[in-house]
Amino acid sequence: MRHSTSLFITMNLYPQKRHFFFILLCILSFSGYAQKTNIDEKLGAENAKVVEQSMGLYDAPKTLTYVDAMGQRLVKNLGDQPFKYKFHLVDMNEPNAFALPGGYIYVSRGLLVLANTEDELADVISHEIIHVNKRHSVNRKKRNILPNILKVPGNIVGSVINNDLGNIINTPFEMTIAGYGRKQEKEADELGIKLAAKTGYQPQQLAIILSNISKSLEHQTGEEEKKSYLSDHPFTPKRVEYINEESEGIQITKQAHLAKNKADFLAKLEGIHFGENPNQGIFVESKFIHPDRNFVIDFPKNWLTSNTPQTVGAVDEKQQGMIILQAEPSTDSPKVYLEKFEQALKEKYKMKLDPKAKKTLDINGSKGYMITMAMEDKGQVVYLNLIWFQVGNQLMRLSGMDYGSFKEAIVNCAESVKSLSTTDKALVKNKVLRVVKAKEGETIEALGKRKNNYWDPKFTSIANGLKEDSVLKEGDLIKIIVEEPYFK
């Protein structure tokens, strides 16, 4: 199971369906550069755990080694540093890079897919290093972006069982945003390209990848980036213009690159996933398929879906109800776990469940156990439905919260759980980046048809930094996405 707004680039056009639930970083507010750097280290370490749990680290050792070597090379040119920089890849399809206090730098696999030169990637990483170096994030305040309607039930459950349970239930819905101000972004751009140039990279290529990120998001969402005075980030075209102007007077230090040519660079990206990573399960419309755990579950149609390393679930479009599935950290059977839950309710709240609030379900040929609880939230009754069942040797919990309209939905959801059929397995594909050679005079569209490219010609041109009507030369290296069977 498996998705912060970008601290590198933010646009008012994120997808509203499967990518609805970006897990945004929660960074506390501190001010003053003179404060001890152990504050940064503490915040960084705490939030690094949040990133790993909510977004997931991407398993690509070859690429990670390459990115880390590049990052450490840049850091050496900072001079004396109080932080030890750590570079990570996040399992996130959105083109994104961000930093946490204390030296934690993250690059998404979605950003890697859009990079065409080592200079582009190095410029991005330099930008994030400057955010850490100048301690930008410790000067920003968190802002809640979700209404409170569905928070109380999770918090109550957490106090009943343990401190983590409520937080886990709320994970996809209690989101906070921590962005940088325009002045901070401008400083990171200005000092970042200088750091990149000092390390031997072309500084103006930050403008190129920024522009391609903007184009890719516009293409995916169908919405053009709009200039907004309320946005924390500078308008991308203005930002690109500024970077190009600043780059003109910067002297580049001559140093040997890790990837000396395009072929060498693209080889580092070979095999990167695009879209959802099947290792964490995938959605096919409202159907969630987890190939490694061998189960499929149908969520309500037309609900917005979320897939994170800890939870998978859906919320109705009006945000009046949600259903979340997650693994329980327990080896108990569903029946035993329910008994322990009831005992905890009784001991902590002197509360005994009404027999009518309990129900037994048939879930994939085994018994599942459901309870219903009601509680008041600001004058409205909120219903919490919990269902425990077994998938293989793993105890699972389906949690539903609503205002009384979706009890049938969660029951239907639970009863839809099945082991994977041959048809289900055929739906699971690895969408991976491959580098192919063009033929003389070939168009991007023709190459795509010849190589069964998953991307359309427009996105292929954006991802490769080309014009859509480009005529390719013999041997030109082009990135495409190929669908390959997950089950072989």
N, C-alpha and C positions, 0 to 999 in steps of 0.2 A: 504494500500500500504506500502510497507516496504523497507544494508547489511552492526579497523584501522589496517593496517596490525598489526599483533600481536606484542606488545611490550614485549611479553613473549617468543614467539618462532616464527621465520620467516624461511620459506623454499622456495626454488625456484621451487615450484611445485603446486601452487594454481590452482584450476579448472579454465578452460578458458571459460566455458559456462555461466551457470546461476550465478555462483559466480564471474564472471568477474569484477563486479563493487564493490569492497570493498570500503566502505567509510572510507578513511584514515584520521587520526587526523591532524589538522593544528595547530602546536605549534610554536610560535615565538622564535627567538633566543636571549637569554640573557646569560651572562657569569659571573662567580664569585660567590662563595658561600656567600660572605659577603653582597650581595644585599638583600634588605628587602624582607621578605617572603610575603608581600602583593602583590608582583609581581606574585608569585606562585598562590595565591588565586584568583587574577584577571584573570590570564590565565586559571586556572582550571574552574572557574565559566563560562567564555565565551565558552570554548570548551565543557563543560558539556552540554550546550544547543545544540551544534552542534551534539554531540553524540546522544542525545535524539531525535533530528529531523531527523538525517540521518540514524541512526541504530535502534532506538526505544528501550525503556526499556521493559523487559519481565515481564509479570504479573504472578508471582508465589509467593504469600505472604508467604506461609509456608516455601518455600526454601529460600526466601530472608531474612526472620527473622533468619533462621539458619545460613546463610552465614554472616550476619551482626554480630551476636553474636560471631561467630568464629573470625571474623576480629577484633572486638573490644577487644577480649581477647588477641590477638597478639599485638595489639597497646599498651596495658597496659605495656607490657614488653619492650617497646622502651625507657622508661624513659620520661623525660620532652620533650614535643612536641609542636612546634609552630602551628601545623595543627590539624584541627578536621577532622578525617577520616570518609568518607561516602562510603558505599559499595552498589553496584548496580548490577543487572543482565541485560544483554543486549540481545535483541531478535536477536541473531546471531547464525547460525548453525555451523560456523567454530569453532573449539576448540581454544579458545583464552582467554587471560586475559591481561588487560592493565591498566595503571594508568595515571592520569592527575595531573599536579602540584596542590599543595594545599590540597591533600588528597582524591581525587576522584579515587576509585578503581572499576574496572568493571570486571565481570566474565561472559562469554558467556554461553548460555544454551548448546552449543556444547561441551564446556569443562566439564560441569557438567555431561553430558552423559558418558564421558570417565573416570570419577573419580570412584575409587572403594573403597577408604577409606577416612576417614576424614583427615588423615595425608597427603595424596596426595594433597587434596584441600587446606589444611592449608599451606603446603609448597609453593604452587603457590601464594597464597595470601601474604605470607611473602615476597616472591620475589618482588611483586609489591609494598608492603609497603616500602621496602628499596629504590626502585626507587624514591618514593616521598620523603622519609626521607633524601636522599642524593641529592635531587634536580637535578636528572639526566636529565630530559627532558628540563629544561630551558637552557641547554648547547648545545642543538642540533639545527641545522639549517634546515629549510624546503627546500624540493626539489620538483619541479614540475615533474610529470611523464606522463602528457598527452600533446599532441601537442596543439597548439593554434587555430587550424583551425575552431573550433566550439564555441569559447568563445565570439567573438565580437558580434554576433547577440543578444545573451542573455544580454550582457551588454548594448547594445543600447536600447533594449526593457525595461530594468530596469530603464533607465534614462527617458524613456517616461512616464511610468505609476507610478512606485514607486521604492524605493531602494531595495525592496525585490524580485521583479518579476524576474529581470535578474539573481539574485543569484539562485533562485529556478530552473529556466530553466537549469542553468549550474550545478546544484547539483551533478548529477551522473558523470559528465565529468571533472569538475575542481577539481582534487584530488591532495593532497600533502601528502608526507610521512614524518613521524617523528619517526625515530627509535633510538635505543640506540647503542653506540659503543660497541665493544667487551669487553673493559676494564670495562665499566659500567655494562654489562651483567654478567661478572665474579664477580664483586663486589656484585651485587644483589643476585647472586647464593650463594656466600660465606657467606654474612651477613644474607641473608634470611633463610638459613638452621639453622644458629645459633639462630636466633630469634625464629624459629619454635621449635627447641629443648628446648630452654629456657621456652617455653610455654607448653611443654609436648608432642611434636609431634616427630615422627620418621623422621629425616632429610633426610635420603637416599631415601625416597619415592618421593622426587622431581625428582630424576633420573628415577623412574619407570613411572611417568605420562608423563615426557618429552619423554621417549622412546615410550610410547603408542600413544602419539600425532603424533610423527614422522611416526610410522607405519600406523596409521589411514589415514594420508594424502597421504602416498605412495600408500596405497590400493585404496583410492578414485580416485586418479589421474592416477595411473598406472606408476608413475615416481618415481624413487629412489632418495632420498635426496643426493645431490652432495656437496662435499666440495668445497667452493669457497672463495678465498682470497678477493673477492670484497664484500662478504656478511658482513653486520653489526653484525650478530649473529654468535656465535661459532657453529661449526659443531656439531650436536646433539650427535653422539657417543663419541666425545671428551669431550663434556660437561657432559655427563652421567658419563664418567670415572672420571672426576675431582670431581664431586659431591660425588661419591662413596668413593673416597680417602679422601676427606675433612670430610665426615660424620663419618669416623671411630674413630676419636679422640674427637668427640663432646659428652659431657655428657648431657643426657636428664633429664630435671626436671620432677619429678613425679607429674602430675596433672590429675584430672579427666577430661576426654573428654566429649564433649557434646553428641557425638554419641559413646556409649561404645562398640558397636559391629557392625559387617557388616550389620546385619539386620536393626538396628537402623539407620545407615547411609543411606542405600539404600532407606529406607522409606521416607527420606527427598527429594529424587529425583523422586519419583513416579509421573508419569503424565507429566514430562518434554517433550516438543515437540522436535522432530527430523525433520530435513529438513525445508521446508517452514512452517511458521505459518499461517494457514488459516484465522486467524483474520485479517491479513493484505493482504489477497488475495494470490492466488497461480498461478504459471504457469504450464500448461500442454502442453508441447512442446512450441509452439508459442502462444497458447491461454491463456489469462489471465482471471481468474475467481475470482470475488470478492463476496463471499457468503453473507456478511452482507449488502453490498450496492446493491446487486441483479442485477449485470450486468456482461457481458462477452465481451471481445474485442479480436480480432485476430491481432497480430502484424505480420510483414513480416516473412516468414519462413527463417530459418537459420541465422537470426540476433541474436546478443548477447543480452541477456535480463537483466534487472535490476529491482529490486523490493525493494523500501525503504519506510519508513513511509510517506514520502511526495510525492514521485513520483514513477511511474512505466513506463518502456519504453524499447526501444531497439535501438541498433546501428548496422549498417551493418559492416561486418567483416573488411572492409578496412577503417572504420571510416570516411567515406565520407558523411554520413547522419545519422540522428537520429530522433526518434519520442518519445515524452515524454507526458504522461498523468498525470494530477494532478487536484485536486479540487481547484477552485477559492474561495478565502475568500470573497465572495460576495453573496448577496441575489438577485441580479439583474437577469433578464431573459437574455438569450443569445443575443437577439436583443439589449436590453438596454445597456448591457456591451460593445458590439461592438460599439455602438454610442458613449459611453464615451471614448473608446479607440481612435476612430477617432478624437474626440474633443481634446484629449490630444496630439495627433500627430500634429494637426493643431496649437494648442497654443504653444507647445514647439519647434516644428521644422518648423512651417509655411508650413506643409506638408499636402496635401490633397490626399486621396487615389483615384486612378483611378477606376471608376465603374467596369472596367474589372478585377480589382484585388479582387473583392468581389464575393462571390458565396454562394448560399443557398443549403444546403444538407438535405436529409431525413435521420435522425438518430433515429432509434428505434421508428418510428412513429411520431417524432416531428421534428421541424425545427432546423437545426444547421447552424451556420454562419461562413464562412471561408473568410480569407483575405490572400493575398500574398504580401510580401514585398521583395525587392531586395536591397542588399547593397554590397559594395566592401570590400574585406579583402585581403590585400597584392596582389592586381592585379587580384584576382579571385572574381567572383560574387557569393555571398552566398544568398540563398533564404530562407526566413522565412515564413512558412505557419502556421497560427493560426486558430484553429476551436473551437468555443464555442458551447456547447450543454448541455442539461439537463439530469441528471440521478436522478430520483425521485425529491426531492426538492433541489438537489445539482447542482450548476453550475460547469461544468467541462471544462477544456481547453486541447486540443491536440495540441502540438507544434512540428513542424517539421523543421529541418534545414538541408540543403544539398546544393550541387553545381549544382542543376538543374535536377537531375536524379530521384528524388523520390517523386515528387508531387502526382503522381498517387497512390503511396504506402500509403501516409497519408490519402488520400480520401478513399481508400479501407479500411483502418484501422478504420476510423470514421464510415463508413457505416456498419461495421461489428458489431457495438455495439448492443447488444440485452439483454433483460431480461433473467434470468436464466431459462433454460428448465429443465425438470426432468432428462434428460441425463447429463446436465451440473452439476446439484446438486450431481449426483451419482459419479462424478469425484473428488469431494472435500472430502478428508479424513484427519482426525487427525492422525498423526503418533506420538505416544506417548510412553514413556518409561514405561515398566511394569517389575516388578520383579517376577520371577516364580521359582518354586522348581523343581529340577531335580529328575529323578528316578535313582535307583541304576544301575550302569553300562551303563548309557545312554551317547551317544556322543553328542557333540554340534550340529551336523547336525540333529540327530534324535530328539533332544529337539526342535530345530527350526521348524521342520516339524510338530511336535505334537502341538506346540503352535502358528503356523502360524506366525513365526518370519519374519519381513520385512527384517532384515539384513541377509546377507549370512553368512555361517559358519566362514569364515575368519574374517569378521569384527566383528562378535559376539565374537570371541575369543580375538581379540584385545581390544574391549570395556570392556571385563571382565578380562583382564590381564591374559589370559590363553593361553596354546598352542592349536593349532587347533585340534590336535589329542587327546586332554584330555579326559579321561574317568571319568565321573562325579559320585558323590556319592549321595545316597539318601538324599534329603533335601538341596542339594547345591543350593544357591541362584544365579540366573543368570539373568542379564539384557537383555531384548529383546525389540524390537520395534514392536508395534501392530498397524495395520491400523484400525481405527474406523470411522464409518460414521460421518460426520460433521452435516448433517441434519438427525435428528432422528424422 
